Amino acid sequence: LPCVCLCGCCWALRPRYKRLVDNIFPEDPEDGLVKANMEKLTFFALSAPEKLDRIAAYLSERLTRELNRHRYGYVCIALEALEQLLLACHCQSINLLVESFLSTLRLLLEADRPQLHILATNSFVKFANIEEDTPSYHRSYDFFVSRFSEMCHSDHEDTDVQNKIRVSGIRGLQGVVRKTVDDELQVNIWEPRHMEQIVPALLVNLQEHTHTSSESPAEQTEVCFRELLGRAAYGHINNAIRPVLMHLDTHGLWEGRSFAVQCFQIIMYSIQSQHSHLVIQQLLGHLDANSRSPASVRAGIVEVLSGAAVIEATGSVGPTVLEVFNTLLRQLRQSVDYELTGYYDNAGKLKTSSTEEKTLQDAVIKTIGSFANRLPVYQRSEVMLFIMGKIPVPGIYPALGSPNGGFEGSRMIQVMLLKSLLQVSLSSNLLTALPSSFLEPLLSFTLMEDPDIRLLVLSILTSLIDRHRNSLCRFSIRRNVHLMCVSVQHAQRLYRHVYLACREESSGRSHYQALFTLLAVLSVELANEEVVVDLIRLVLALQELALSNQECLSVFNRCGVHAVCAAFFNLLSQLNLPPPLHLHVTQVIERRQKDAPHLLPEDALSDKPRLPGQLKVEEVLLFVPSKICEALTGSSYSAHAERLNTAYTPQLTGTHTLSRSTHHFRPHILTELCFR
């Protein structure tokens, strides 16, 4: 009895805060926290805040004791009490309480039971959502960043447990970000040493799991990743993006592309729009750094760039426009070099294939178009001038290919850069914004022997002129085309080169389709009386060209030119021109359909054209200049109709000729050609 009394007296002599803490623990841990006693403890803590540190230290001591005894029910009760005190105490002494709380969480996270890890993480998340009234100068979260990142990589044998641990780790990282990102006095979460742990931990879960539910690791990862990026200021973007690039490199994820594209879609949509150019800059630098990587890796980076360019904010001010395109053009040039040599390293050890390099080249050209679409017209014109200046033209611009590439290297680069020009030109009408210094070199490419290059140039010219994107690409006799009047400069130069292009014996079906498309677009975009008369003169000259015995044209070439003329006059007769012209054109076309279908596009330029052995064209099958002039007389075209009596022919001055040079390039004759 004396001993019992002595123990009771000793308990009564214990400090009040310890007695209050002891009273919150029930005899049976399954009964949970004694709420009435917890309220008394909370009231005492609020009344005597100077005792908070002692209360927290004692609670932490009790929790450690119960943890060592494996009495996990009491561990949960002690942690719950700490949480309630944290939520209730918004005063200057809370920092003392927090230190004990965090040390307790560290203890639980170091235990060997996953349930305790999850319990500690949930408590940390609750703590992270508390807005503290006073700053903390010495608090460190390094351990939590490391531990939560480690949990994100859990490989527990039980899949359900593994997912729970990973989700907890992700939520813990999200809590660290929320707690530290807006407080300059806290640890700088954006430092590389932290980002290099956090970002890979998130990407692993984004990569390995699917969005099966709101509690899946992938779903939680995306939410956390978006929040992290959304809070990144200007100076933090690079530190956040660099680990992404490293992760994709290390795990070979550029080649799969889909995951890399998904990552950067999340990044571009999550960061503040005015910072999006920083991501583009990082990708461009990474592309340069991987110049000696396999084509599949380079193509993956380029595809990501293309997707990022579509999302990039229009008003974002970043690397100069020409810097972006210069990097992409440099990749094109290097790819051509690699394709020619068969290796993507200087030592000649790492092989590449033409197919892989062409895939990369197509991706670069697509990306050039994506960037161009984000630019205003004046900048697109600058880009086109910049690209034109990079195209090797014998005698005008130096070749950009490798020293050993020779003619084939220059040709391949010409094709790649012209395809890039075509992508930029597709964005909108640019011809009026382009100076003669651009148009003249471009037109000079119509004089080259290479049919692929000539076809690209025709497509570029059509794209530049076709402001309204008229649906005129189908090469056939079409009806009911409506007039659209647009004024465009440089038309006379285009006429000359259309004529010269029709003299090429290496032209194929696609070339004649492109020539008609160009003439058709000129008709509807520049439709005024003077232009229409000039186009009629040009097409009549093409008809004479197809009839001439002086030209070394095959039967197919001559039928192709006749088909172009027929399609053009049919189109022109429907553009509100005088009815007599429509009647004459209809009569000629109907006669051809009956007696000479090989002079119409549906037959002459079909997959299997039925051509005669020798071409003889009767006068009734031709469009007659005198009848066309008569049809235009008395209409609004009367003032210009007399010009039809003067045939259009290109005239050369001096001793210049149209013969090919040793470089498969006709001399630059723009300044010598004129209307007679």
C-alpha positions as CSV (number, residue, x, y, z in Angstrom):
1,L,0.0,0.0,0.0
2,P,2.8,2.5,0.8
3,C,4.4,1.7,-2.6
4,V,1.1,2.3,-4.4
5,C,0.6,5.6,-2.7
6,L,4.2,6.6,-3.5
7,C,3.6,5.9,-7.3
8,G,0.4,7.9,-7.2
9,C,2.1,10.8,-5.5
10,C,4.9,10.7,-8.1
11,W,2.4,10.7,-11.0
12,A,0.6,13.7,-9.4
13,L,3.9,15.5,-9.1
14,R,4.6,15.1,-12.8
15,P,4.3,18.3,-14.9
16,R,0.8,19.1,-16.0
17,Y,1.6,18.9,-19.7
18,K,2.9,15.4,-19.3
19,R,-0.2,14.3,-17.4
20,L,-2.4,15.9,-20.1
21,V,-0.4,14.1,-22.8
22,D,-0.7,10.7,-21.0
23,N,-4.4,11.2,-20.6
24,I,-5.1,11.2,-24.3
25,F,-3.9,7.6,-24.7
26,P,-6.7,5.1,-23.9
27,E,-6.2,1.7,-22.3
28,D,-7.1,0.0,-25.5
29,P,-5.5,1.6,-28.6
30,E,-8.4,0.5,-30.7
31,D,-10.6,3.0,-28.9
32,G,-8.6,5.7,-30.5
33,L,-7.6,9.2,-29.2
34,V,-9.5,10.3,-26.1
35,K,-11.2,13.4,-27.6
36,A,-12.2,15.0,-24.3
37,N,-8.7,14.8,-23.0
38,M,-7.3,16.0,-26.3
39,E,-9.4,19.1,-26.1
40,K,-8.0,19.8,-22.6
41,L,-4.4,19.4,-24.0
42,T,-5.2,21.7,-26.9
43,F,-6.6,24.3,-24.6
44,F,-3.6,24.1,-22.4
45,A,-1.2,24.5,-25.3
46,L,-3.1,27.5,-26.6
47,S,-3.1,29.1,-23.1
48,A,0.5,28.4,-22.4
49,P,2.3,28.5,-25.9
50,E,5.7,28.5,-24.2
51,K,5.0,24.9,-23.3
52,L,4.5,23.8,-26.9
53,D,8.0,22.6,-27.4
54,R,7.9,20.5,-24.3
55,I,4.5,19.0,-25.2
56,A,5.8,18.2,-28.7
57,A,9.0,16.7,-27.4
58,Y,7.1,14.5,-24.9
59,L,4.6,13.4,-27.6
60,S,7.6,12.5,-29.8
61,E,9.2,10.6,-26.9
62,R,6.0,8.6,-26.3
63,L,5.7,7.8,-30.1
64,T,9.3,6.6,-30.2
65,R,8.7,4.4,-27.1
66,E,5.6,2.9,-28.6
67,L,7.3,2.4,-32.0
68,N,10.1,0.5,-30.4
69,R,7.6,-1.7,-28.6
70,H,5.8,-2.3,-31.9
71,R,2.6,-0.9,-30.4
72,Y,1.5,0.7,-33.6
73,G,-2.0,1.7,-32.4
74,Y,-0.4,4.1,-29.9
75,V,2.0,5.4,-32.6
76,C,-1.0,6.4,-34.6
77,I,-2.6,8.1,-31.6
78,A,0.5,10.1,-30.8
79,L,0.9,11.2,-34.4
80,E,-2.8,12.3,-34.6
81,A,-2.3,14.4,-31.4
82,L,0.7,16.1,-33.0
83,E,-1.4,16.8,-36.1
84,Q,-4.2,18.4,-34.1
85,L,-1.8,20.6,-32.2
86,L,-0.3,21.8,-35.4
87,L,-3.7,22.7,-36.9
88,A,-4.7,24.5,-33.7
89,C,-1.5,26.4,-32.9
90,H,-0.9,29.4,-35.2
91,C,1.6,31.3,-33.0
92,Q,5.2,32.2,-32.9
93,S,6.1,29.0,-30.9
94,I,4.8,26.7,-33.7
95,N,8.3,26.4,-35.1
96,L,9.3,24.5,-31.9
97,L,6.4,22.2,-32.4
98,V,7.2,21.7,-36.1
99,E,10.8,20.5,-35.4
100,S,9.6,17.7,-33.1
101,F,6.9,16.9,-35.6
102,L,9.3,16.6,-38.5
103,S,11.8,14.5,-36.5
104,T,8.9,12.2,-35.6
105,L,8.0,11.8,-39.3
106,R,11.7,11.1,-40.2
107,L,11.6,8.3,-37.6
108,L,8.5,6.8,-39.1
109,L,9.8,7.1,-42.7
110,E,13.0,5.3,-41.7
111,A,11.0,2.3,-40.2
112,D,10.7,-0.9,-42.2
113,R,6.9,-1.0,-42.4
114,P,5.2,0.5,-45.6
115,Q,2.1,1.3,-43.6
116,L,4.2,3.7,-41.4
117,H,5.6,5.3,-44.5
118,I,2.2,6.0,-45.8
119,L,1.0,7.2,-42.4
120,A,3.9,9.6,-42.1
121,T,3.4,10.9,-45.7
122,N,-0.2,11.6,-45.0
123,S,0.7,13.6,-41.9
124,F,3.3,15.6,-43.9
125,V,0.8,16.5,-46.5
126,K,-1.6,17.8,-43.8
127,F,1.3,19.9,-42.4
128,A,2.2,21.1,-45.9
129,N,-1.3,22.6,-46.3
130,I,-1.0,24.7,-43.2
131,E,-0.2,28.3,-43.8
132,E,2.2,29.4,-41.1
133,D,2.1,32.9,-39.6
134,T,5.8,33.1,-38.9
135,P,8.9,32.3,-41.1
136,S,11.3,29.5,-40.4
137,Y,15.0,30.2,-40.9
138,H,16.6,26.8,-40.2
139,R,14.1,24.2,-41.3
140,S,15.4,21.6,-43.8
141,Y,13.4,19.3,-46.1
142,D,16.4,17.6,-47.7
143,F,15.6,14.3,-46.0
144,F,12.0,14.4,-47.1
145,V,12.9,15.2,-50.7
146,S,15.2,12.2,-50.8
147,R,12.9,9.8,-48.9
148,F,9.8,10.7,-50.9
149,S,11.7,10.4,-54.2
150,E,12.9,7.0,-53.1
151,M,9.3,5.9,-52.3
152,C,8.4,6.9,-55.9
153,H,10.7,4.2,-57.1
154,S,9.3,1.5,-54.8
155,D,9.6,-2.1,-56.2
156,H,7.6,-3.8,-53.4
157,E,6.6,-7.4,-54.4
158,D,3.0,-6.7,-53.8
159,T,1.7,-4.5,-56.7
160,D,-1.1,-2.9,-54.6
161,V,1.3,-2.0,-51.8
162,Q,3.8,-0.8,-54.4
163,N,1.3,1.5,-55.9
164,K,0.2,2.9,-52.5
165,I,3.9,3.6,-51.6
166,R,4.5,5.3,-54.9
167,V,1.4,7.4,-54.7
168,S,2.4,8.4,-51.1
169,G,5.8,9.4,-52.3
170,I,4.3,11.5,-55.1
171,R,1.9,13.2,-52.7
172,G,4.9,13.8,-50.3
173,L,6.9,15.5,-53.0
174,Q,3.8,17.6,-53.8
175,G,3.7,18.6,-50.2
176,V,7.4,19.6,-50.2
177,V,6.8,21.7,-53.2
178,R,3.8,23.5,-51.7
179,K,5.6,24.1,-48.4
180,T,8.8,25.5,-49.9
181,V,8.2,27.0,-53.3
182,D,6.7,30.3,-52.2
183,D,8.8,30.9,-49.1
184,E,12.2,32.5,-49.9
185,L,13.4,31.6,-46.4
186,Q,12.9,27.9,-47.0
187,V,15.3,25.5,-48.8
188,N,15.4,26.3,-52.5
189,I,13.6,23.4,-54.0
190,W,14.6,24.5,-57.5
191,E,18.3,23.7,-56.9
192,P,19.7,21.1,-59.3
193,R,20.4,18.6,-56.4
194,H,16.7,18.6,-55.6
195,M,15.3,18.7,-59.1
196,E,17.5,15.8,-60.1
197,Q,15.7,13.7,-57.5
198,I,12.2,15.0,-57.8
199,V,11.8,15.1,-61.6
200,P,13.1,11.6,-62.4
201,A,10.9,10.2,-59.6
202,L,7.9,11.7,-61.2
203,L,8.8,10.7,-64.8
204,V,9.3,7.1,-63.8
205,N,5.7,6.8,-62.6
206,L,4.4,8.8,-65.5
207,Q,6.1,6.4,-67.8
208,E,5.4,3.0,-66.1
209,H,1.8,3.4,-65.2
210,T,-1.5,4.2,-67.0
211,H,-4.3,6.4,-65.8
212,T,-6.5,3.7,-64.4
213,S,-8.0,5.7,-61.6
214,S,-7.6,9.0,-59.7
215,E,-5.4,7.2,-57.2
216,S,-3.0,5.7,-59.8
217,P,0.6,6.7,-59.7
218,A,0.4,8.2,-63.2
219,E,-2.6,10.3,-62.3
220,Q,-1.0,11.6,-59.1
221,T,2.3,12.2,-60.9
222,E,0.7,14.3,-63.6
223,V,-1.1,16.5,-61.1
224,C,2.2,16.9,-59.1
225,F,4.3,17.6,-62.2
226,R,1.9,20.2,-63.5
227,E,1.8,21.9,-60.1
228,L,5.6,21.9,-59.9
229,L,6.0,23.5,-63.3
230,G,3.1,25.9,-62.8
231,R,5.0,27.4,-59.8
232,A,8.3,27.7,-61.6
233,A,9.5,31.3,-62.0
234,Y,11.7,32.5,-64.9
235,G,14.9,31.5,-63.3
236,H,13.8,28.0,-62.3
237,I,12.6,26.7,-65.7
238,N,16.0,25.5,-66.9
239,N,16.7,23.6,-63.6
240,A,13.3,21.9,-64.0
241,I,13.7,21.0,-67.7
242,R,17.3,19.7,-67.6
243,P,16.5,16.6,-65.5
244,V,13.7,15.8,-68.0
245,L,16.2,15.8,-70.9
246,M,18.6,13.7,-68.9
247,H,16.0,11.1,-68.0
248,L,14.9,10.8,-71.6
249,D,18.5,10.4,-72.6
250,T,19.4,7.8,-70.0
251,H,16.4,5.6,-70.6
252,G,16.4,5.9,-74.4
253,L,13.0,7.4,-74.5
254,W,13.5,9.8,-77.5
255,E,13.3,6.9,-79.9
256,G,9.8,5.9,-78.6
257,R,8.8,9.5,-79.0
258,S,5.2,9.2,-77.7
259,F,6.4,9.5,-74.0
260,A,8.8,12.4,-74.8
261,V,6.0,14.2,-76.6
262,Q,3.6,13.6,-73.7
263,C,6.1,15.0,-71.2
264,F,6.7,18.2,-73.1
265,Q,3.0,18.7,-73.8
266,I,2.5,18.6,-70.0
267,I,5.4,21.0,-69.6
268,M,4.3,23.5,-72.2
269,Y,0.7,23.6,-71.0
270,S,1.8,23.8,-67.3
271,I,4.4,26.5,-67.3
272,Q,3.6,30.2,-67.4
273,S,3.1,31.1,-71.1
274,Q,5.7,33.9,-71.1
275,H,8.3,31.3,-70.2
276,S,7.6,28.8,-72.9
277,H,10.5,30.1,-75.1
278,L,12.9,28.8,-72.4
279,V,11.7,25.3,-73.1
280,I,12.2,25.7,-76.8
281,Q,15.7,27.1,-76.1
282,Q,16.6,24.0,-74.0
283,L,15.3,21.6,-76.7
284,L,17.3,23.4,-79.4
285,G,20.5,23.2,-77.3
286,H,19.8,19.5,-76.6
287,L,19.3,18.9,-80.3
288,D,22.7,20.4,-81.0
289,A,24.3,18.4,-78.2
290,N,23.0,15.2,-79.8
291,S,24.3,16.0,-83.3
292,R,26.3,12.8,-83.1
293,S,23.5,10.6,-81.8
294,P,21.5,8.1,-83.9
295,A,19.0,9.5,-86.3
296,S,16.1,8.1,-84.3
297,V,17.2,10.1,-81.2
298,R,17.6,13.3,-83.2
299,A,14.2,12.7,-84.9
300,G,12.6,12.2,-81.5
301,I,13.9,15.5,-80.2
302,V,12.8,17.3,-83.4
303,E,9.3,15.8,-83.1
304,V,9.1,17.1,-79.5
305,L,10.2,20.5,-80.8
306,S,7.5,20.5,-83.4
307,G,4.8,19.8,-80.8
308,A,6.2,22.4,-78.4
309,A,6.3,25.0,-81.2
310,V,2.5,24.5,-81.7
311,I,1.8,25.2,-78.0
312,E,4.3,28.0,-77.5
313,A,2.8,31.3,-76.7
314,T,2.8,33.7,-79.6
315,G,4.0,36.6,-77.6
316,S,6.8,34.7,-75.8
317,V,10.1,36.5,-76.3
318,G,12.9,34.1,-76.6
319,P,15.8,33.1,-78.9
320,T,15.9,35.1,-82.1
321,V,13.8,33.7,-84.9
322,L,16.7,33.1,-87.1
323,E,18.6,31.3,-84.3
324,V,15.7,28.7,-84.2
325,F,15.7,28.2,-87.9
326,N,19.5,28.2,-88.2
327,T,19.7,25.3,-85.7
328,L,17.1,23.3,-87.7
329,L,18.7,24.0,-91.0
330,R,22.1,22.9,-89.5
331,Q,20.5,19.6,-88.6
332,L,19.3,19.2,-92.1
333,R,22.7,19.8,-93.5
334,Q,24.3,17.4,-91.1
335,S,21.7,14.7,-91.8
336,V,22.5,15.0,-95.6
337,D,26.2,14.6,-94.8
338,Y,25.4,11.5,-92.7
339,E,23.2,10.0,-95.4
340,L,25.9,10.5,-98.0
341,T,28.7,8.9,-95.9
342,G,26.5,6.3,-94.2
343,Y,27.9,7.2,-90.8
344,Y,26.9,9.7,-88.1
345,D,30.3,10.1,-86.6
346,N,33.6,11.4,-87.9
347,A,35.4,8.1,-87.2
348,G,33.2,6.1,-89.5
349,K,32.2,3.6,-86.9
350,L,28.6,4.4,-86.2
351,K,26.4,3.5,-89.2
352,T,23.2,5.1,-90.2
353,S,20.7,4.4,-93.0
354,S,19.2,6.5,-95.7
355,T,15.7,5.6,-94.4
356,E,16.5,6.8,-90.9
357,E,18.1,10.1,-92.1
358,K,15.1,10.8,-94.4
359,T,12.7,10.3,-91.4
360,L,14.8,12.8,-89.5
361,Q,14.8,15.2,-92.5
362,D,11.0,15.0,-92.8
363,A,10.6,15.7,-89.1
364,V,12.9,18.8,-89.3
365,I,11.0,20.2,-92.3
366,K,7.7,19.6,-90.4
367,T,9.1,21.4,-87.4
368,I,10.2,24.4,-89.5
369,G,6.6,24.7,-90.7
370,S,5.3,24.5,-87.1
371,F,7.6,27.3,-86.0
372,A,6.7,29.4,-89.1
373,N,3.0,29.1,-88.3
374,R,3.6,31.0,-85.0
375,L,5.2,34.0,-86.6
376,P,3.7,37.2,-88.0
377,V,4.0,37.7,-91.8
378,Y,7.0,40.0,-91.7
379,Q,9.0,37.5,-89.7
380,R,8.0,34.6,-92.0
381,S,9.3,36.6,-94.9
382,E,12.6,37.1,-93.1
383,V,12.8,33.4,-92.5
384,M,12.2,32.6,-96.2
385,L,14.9,35.1,-97.2
386,F,17.2,33.4,-94.6
387,I,16.5,29.9,-96.0
388,M,16.9,31.1,-99.5
389,G,20.3,32.5,-98.6
390,K,21.3,29.0,-97.4
391,I,20.4,27.2,-100.6
392,P,23.5,26.3,-102.7
393,V,23.1,27.6,-106.3
394,P,26.0,27.1,-108.6
395,G,27.5,30.5,-109.5
396,I,25.3,32.4,-107.1
397,Y,25.4,30.9,-103.6
398,P,28.1,28.6,-102.2
399,A,27.3,25.0,-101.6
400,L,26.6,24.0,-98.0
401,G,27.2,20.3,-98.3
402,S,30.2,18.5,-96.9
403,P,33.5,18.9,-98.9
404,N,33.2,15.3,-100.1
405,G,29.5,15.6,-100.9
406,G,30.0,17.0,-104.4
407,F,27.1,17.6,-106.7
408,E,24.8,15.1,-105.1
409,G,25.3,16.7,-101.7
410,S,24.4,20.1,-103.0
411,R,21.4,18.7,-104.8
412,M,20.1,16.9,-101.6
413,I,20.5,20.1,-99.6
414,Q,18.7,22.1,-102.3
415,V,15.8,19.7,-102.1
416,M,15.7,19.8,-98.3
417,L,15.8,23.6,-98.1
418,L,13.2,24.0,-100.8
419,K,11.0,21.7,-98.9
420,S,11.6,23.9,-95.9
421,L,10.6,26.9,-97.9
422,L,7.5,25.2,-99.0
423,Q,6.5,24.5,-95.4
424,V,7.0,28.2,-94.5
425,S,5.1,29.4,-97.5
426,L,2.1,27.2,-96.6
427,S,1.4,29.4,-93.6
428,S,-0.1,32.4,-95.5
429,N,0.2,34.7,-98.5
430,L,3.7,36.1,-98.4
431,L,4.5,37.2,-102.0
432,T,3.7,40.8,-101.5
433,A,6.1,40.9,-98.4
434,L,9.0,39.4,-100.3
435,P,11.6,41.5,-102.2
436,S,12.9,40.8,-105.6
437,S,16.1,39.5,-104.0
438,F,14.0,36.5,-102.9
439,L,11.9,35.9,-106.0
440,E,14.7,36.0,-108.6
441,P,16.8,33.2,-107.1
442,L,13.7,31.2,-106.5
443,L,12.6,31.5,-110.1
444,S,16.0,30.6,-111.3
445,F,15.5,27.1,-109.9
446,T,12.8,26.6,-112.6
447,L,15.7,26.5,-115.0
448,M,17.4,23.6,-113.4
449,E,17.4,20.2,-115.0
450,D,16.5,18.3,-111.8
451,P,12.7,17.7,-112.1
452,D,12.2,17.3,-108.3
453,I,13.6,20.8,-107.7
454,R,11.5,22.3,-110.5
455,L,8.4,20.7,-109.0
456,L,9.2,22.0,-105.5
457,V,9.6,25.5,-106.9
458,L,6.3,25.4,-108.7
459,S,4.6,24.3,-105.5
460,I,6.3,27.1,-103.5
461,L,5.2,29.7,-106.1
462,T,1.6,28.4,-106.0
463,S,1.6,28.5,-102.2
464,L,2.9,32.0,-102.1
465,I,0.2,33.3,-104.5
466,D,-2.7,31.2,-103.3
467,R,-3.9,33.6,-100.6
468,H,-7.4,32.1,-100.3
469,R,-6.3,28.4,-100.5
470,N,-8.5,27.8,-103.5
471,S,-9.3,24.1,-104.1
472,L,-7.7,23.9,-107.5
473,C,-5.3,21.1,-107.1
474,R,-7.3,18.5,-108.9
475,F,-6.1,18.5,-112.5
476,S,-9.3,18.2,-114.5
477,I,-12.0,20.1,-116.3
478,R,-13.8,21.9,-113.5
479,R,-17.0,24.0,-113.4
480,N,-18.4,26.8,-111.4
481,V,-15.3,28.4,-110.0
482,H,-15.9,31.8,-108.4
483,L,-13.8,34.9,-109.0
484,M,-11.5,36.3,-106.3
485,C,-9.7,39.5,-107.1
486,V,-6.3,40.1,-105.5
487,S,-3.4,42.3,-106.7
488,V,0.0,40.6,-106.6
489,Q,3.4,42.0,-107.7
490,H,6.0,40.1,-109.7
491,A,3.4,38.5,-112.1
492,Q,5.4,39.2,-115.3
493,R,8.4,37.3,-114.0
494,L,6.2,34.3,-113.2
495,Y,4.9,34.2,-116.8
496,R,8.3,33.9,-118.2
497,H,9.3,31.0,-116.0
498,V,6.0,29.2,-116.6
499,Y,6.9,29.3,-120.3
500,L,10.4,28.1,-119.7
501,A,9.3,25.3,-117.4
502,C,7.1,23.9,-120.2
503,R,10.1,23.5,-122.4
504,E,11.6,20.9,-120.1
505,E,11.6,17.5,-121.6
506,S,12.2,15.9,-118.2
507,S,8.8,17.1,-116.9
508,G,6.3,14.5,-115.8
509,R,2.7,14.3,-114.8
510,S,3.2,16.1,-111.5
511,H,4.9,19.0,-113.2
512,Y,2.0,19.6,-115.6
513,Q,-0.4,19.3,-112.7
514,A,1.6,21.9,-110.8
515,L,1.8,24.2,-113.8
516,F,-1.9,24.2,-114.2
517,T,-2.4,24.8,-110.5
518,L,-0.1,27.8,-110.7
519,L,-1.9,29.2,-113.7
520,A,-5.3,28.6,-112.1
521,V,-4.3,30.3,-108.9
522,L,-2.9,33.3,-110.9
523,S,-6.2,33.5,-112.7
524,V,-8.3,33.7,-109.6
525,E,-5.9,35.7,-107.4
526,L,-4.8,38.3,-109.9
527,A,-8.0,38.4,-111.9
528,N,-8.2,41.8,-113.7
529,E,-8.5,42.6,-117.4
530,E,-4.8,43.2,-118.0
531,V,-3.7,40.1,-116.1
532,V,-6.2,37.9,-117.9
533,V,-5.1,39.0,-121.3
534,D,-1.4,38.4,-120.3
535,L,-2.3,34.9,-119.2
536,I,-4.2,34.2,-122.4
537,R,-1.1,35.4,-124.4
538,L,1.1,33.1,-122.3
539,V,-1.1,30.0,-122.7
540,L,-1.5,30.6,-126.4
541,A,2.3,30.7,-126.6
542,L,2.4,27.4,-124.7
543,Q,0.1,25.9,-127.3
544,E,2.4,27.1,-130.1
545,L,5.3,25.6,-128.1
546,A,3.6,22.2,-128.1
547,L,3.1,22.4,-131.9
548,S,6.7,23.5,-132.7
549,N,9.0,21.1,-134.4
550,Q,12.0,23.0,-133.1
551,E,11.5,21.9,-129.5
552,C,12.9,18.5,-128.4
553,L,9.7,17.5,-126.7
554,S,8.3,14.0,-126.6
555,V,4.7,13.1,-127.5
556,F,3.9,12.9,-123.8
557,N,5.4,16.4,-123.2
558,R,3.4,17.9,-126.0
559,C,0.2,16.3,-124.9
560,G,0.9,17.5,-121.4
561,V,1.2,21.1,-122.5
562,H,-1.9,20.9,-124.6
563,A,-3.7,19.5,-121.6
564,V,-2.6,22.4,-119.4
565,C,-3.9,24.8,-122.1
566,A,-7.2,23.1,-122.3
567,A,-7.7,23.0,-118.5
568,F,-6.7,26.7,-118.2
569,F,-9.0,28.0,-120.9
570,N,-11.9,26.0,-119.4
571,L,-11.3,27.5,-116.1
572,L,-10.9,31.0,-117.5
573,S,-14.1,30.8,-119.5
574,Q,-16.0,30.4,-116.3
575,L,-14.5,33.5,-114.5
576,N,-17.3,35.8,-115.7
577,L,-15.7,36.3,-119.1
578,P,-17.8,37.1,-122.2
579,P,-20.1,34.3,-123.3
580,P,-18.5,34.0,-126.8
581,L,-15.2,33.0,-125.2
582,H,-17.0,30.3,-123.2
583,L,-18.6,29.1,-126.4
584,H,-15.3,28.8,-128.3
585,V,-13.6,27.0,-125.4
586,T,-16.5,24.6,-125.0
587,Q,-16.5,23.8,-128.7
588,V,-12.7,23.0,-128.7
589,I,-13.0,20.8,-125.6
590,E,-16.0,18.9,-126.9
591,R,-14.2,18.3,-130.2
592,R,-11.1,17.0,-128.3
593,Q,-13.3,14.7,-126.2
594,K,-14.6,13.2,-129.4
595,D,-11.5,13.1,-131.6
596,A,-8.4,13.7,-129.5
597,P,-8.9,12.8,-125.8
598,H,-5.1,12.6,-125.4
599,L,-5.1,16.4,-125.6
600,L,-7.2,16.7,-122.4
601,P,-5.8,16.2,-118.8
602,E,-8.1,13.3,-117.9
603,D,-6.4,11.2,-120.6
604,A,-3.0,12.7,-121.2
605,L,-2.0,12.9,-117.6
606,S,-3.7,9.8,-116.3
607,D,-1.8,6.9,-114.7
608,K,-1.9,5.0,-118.1
609,P,-2.2,7.6,-120.8
610,R,-3.2,6.5,-124.3
611,L,-0.9,8.5,-126.5
612,P,-0.5,8.3,-130.3
613,G,2.8,7.3,-131.9
614,Q,3.0,10.6,-133.7
615,L,1.2,13.7,-132.7
616,K,-0.9,15.5,-135.3
617,V,-3.2,18.3,-134.1
618,E,-5.8,19.6,-136.5
619,E,-6.8,23.3,-136.4
620,V,-10.3,22.5,-135.1
621,L,-8.7,21.1,-132.0
622,L,-6.8,24.3,-131.2
623,F,-7.7,27.5,-129.3
624,V,-7.7,30.2,-132.0
625,P,-6.2,33.6,-131.0
626,S,-8.4,35.6,-133.5
627,K,-11.6,34.0,-132.1
628,I,-10.5,34.7,-128.6
629,C,-9.7,38.3,-129.4
630,E,-13.1,38.7,-131.2
631,A,-14.8,37.2,-128.2
632,L,-13.2,39.8,-125.8
633,T,-14.0,42.7,-128.1
634,G,-16.9,44.8,-126.9
635,S,-16.4,43.8,-123.3
636,S,-14.5,45.2,-120.4
637,Y,-11.5,43.5,-121.9
638,S,-11.6,45.6,-125.1
639,A,-8.8,48.0,-124.0
640,H,-6.4,45.1,-123.7
641,A,-7.8,42.6,-126.4
642,E,-5.6,44.1,-129.1
643,R,-2.5,42.8,-127.3
644,L,-3.6,39.3,-128.3
645,N,-2.6,40.1,-131.8
646,T,1.0,40.2,-130.6
647,A,2.3,36.8,-129.7
648,Y,4.1,36.3,-126.4
649,T,7.7,35.0,-126.7
650,P,10.6,35.3,-124.3
651,Q,13.4,37.2,-125.9
652,L,17.1,36.9,-125.1
653,T,19.6,39.8,-125.5
654,G,23.2,39.5,-126.4
655,T,24.7,36.0,-126.8
656,H,22.9,34.3,-123.9
657,T,21.2,31.0,-124.6
658,L,19.1,28.6,-122.7
659,S,21.6,25.7,-122.8
660,R,22.4,23.9,-119.6
661,S,25.7,24.6,-117.8
662,T,28.0,21.9,-116.5
663,H,26.3,22.3,-113.2
664,H,22.9,21.2,-114.6
665,F,21.7,24.8,-114.2
666,R,20.6,27.3,-116.8
667,P,22.3,30.7,-116.6
668,H,20.5,33.4,-114.7
669,I,18.5,35.1,-117.4
670,L,15.8,37.0,-115.5
671,T,17.2,40.3,-116.5
672,E,17.5,39.4,-120.2
673,L,13.9,38.1,-120.6
674,C,11.2,40.5,-121.7
675,F,7.9,40.8,-123.5
676,R,8.2,41.5,-127.2
